[in-house]
Amino acid sequence: MLLDTNAISAWAEGDAGLLNVLRADRPWYLPSIALGEYRFGVVNSTRREVLELWLDQVEVACLVLAPDGETARRYALLRQTVRRAGIAVPYHDLWIAALGEQHGLEIVSAMSISIAYPASGVWVSSASGSV
């Protein structure tokens, strides 16, 4: 299960919906992209010290995935697919989707909707539990 930035944030807040989606029988992965986005948000937080300590523990408990050349190829194809479909998707979300596709991982998000990249077989689970 690959957690996006929204999922990391929801986890930090103890969101019950997200916690119900996370499965203990599967490894949890953090994309380095989402980790960087979340750390950027923490820098200006009034709870910076607490969140940094928590995130350090999460980073040790999860496997961190970083993009490589294969990820870049998949990113380019995904970006072209959504562009042709006229769908606006933030570039960092496409990088996360490319990592998920590359490693055959389900992407977990705390967004209220589920997103599918049907051309690639990538599905994003929302905290509501839909896949």
N, C-alpha and C positions, 0 to 999 in steps of 0.2 A: 504494500500500500504506500503510494507516494503522496505525501502531504504537501498541499500548496500553501502559500502564505496565509490565506484566510483560515485554513485549517490549523496552522501553527498558532495563530492569534486566538482562535476559538479554544484551542487546547489550553493555552495560557490562562484563559478566562474560566476554564472549567465547564465549558458549554456541554450540557448533557446530550444534546442532539449529536454533536460530533463524537463524544465519548462512546455513544451507542453504536456508531458506525465503525469505529476502530476495532479491529479484530485481533485478539491476543494470539491467535493461531497463525498469524502471518507476520513476517518482519515489516517494520516501518522504515520508510526511506524519507530522507529530506533532500530536496534538490538544493544544490548550493545557491541557486538563484533565489529561491524562497528564503533560505537562511540569511542571505545578504539583505533582502528586502526587509525582513523582520528585524534584523539587527539595526538597520537604518532607522526604523521606527522607534526602536528602544532607546536610541541615543538621546532623543529629546523627551523621553517619557519621565514623568515625575516618579515613576517606579523603576527607574533604570537599573539600580543595583539588584533589586529583587528579580527583575525579568532577565538580566544578564546571567545571574546565577542559575536561574531555572533553565534558560536556554543552553547554558554550558552542560547541564545535566542531560537535557534532551539530546543534544548533539552526540554525547557519549552513548546514549541508549539506542539511538537510531543509526542507520547507515546513511552516510552523506554521499549523494551522487553528483558528479560534476560533468558538464558537457564535454564532449570530445569531437573529433572529426565526424564520426558517425551521427552524433546528435545534430551537428550542424547541417548535414545533408537532410536529415528528417525534418529539422526546423524549416529549411527552405521549402520543402515540398508542402508541409502543413501551411506555411504562410501563404504560398501560392494558392492552395486549395481554398482557404478562407477568403482570400482577396477576390478570387473568381466568383465566390458565392456572395460577395458583397457583405461579408460579416466582419465587423470591427472587433478584433481580439487583441488585447495588449500583448506586445511582443514577449514580455516575460512569461505570460501564460502559455504562449506557443513554445517557448523553450522548455517549460515544465512538461507540456504535452509531448514534445519530442523525446524527452528523457523517459517518460512513461511508456511511449511506444517502443523505444529502443530496448527497454528492459522488460517489456511485457507486464507492466505494472498498472494496476487500477489507481487512478488519481482521486484522492479524497480532498474535497473542498468544503468549506463552510458557507459557500454561496447558497442562496436559497433556490437556485435552479441547477439542473444537471446539464452539462455540456457534453455533446458527443462530437467526435471528429470521425465520422463514419468512413471516410476514405482510408483512414489509418487504423481503425478499430480501437481508437482510444476513447474511453468513457470516463467521465468525471462523476463521482458520487457526491451528492450533496449531503449535508448534515441531516437532512430529513430522511435519509436512508434510501432514496431512489438511486437506481443505477442505470 
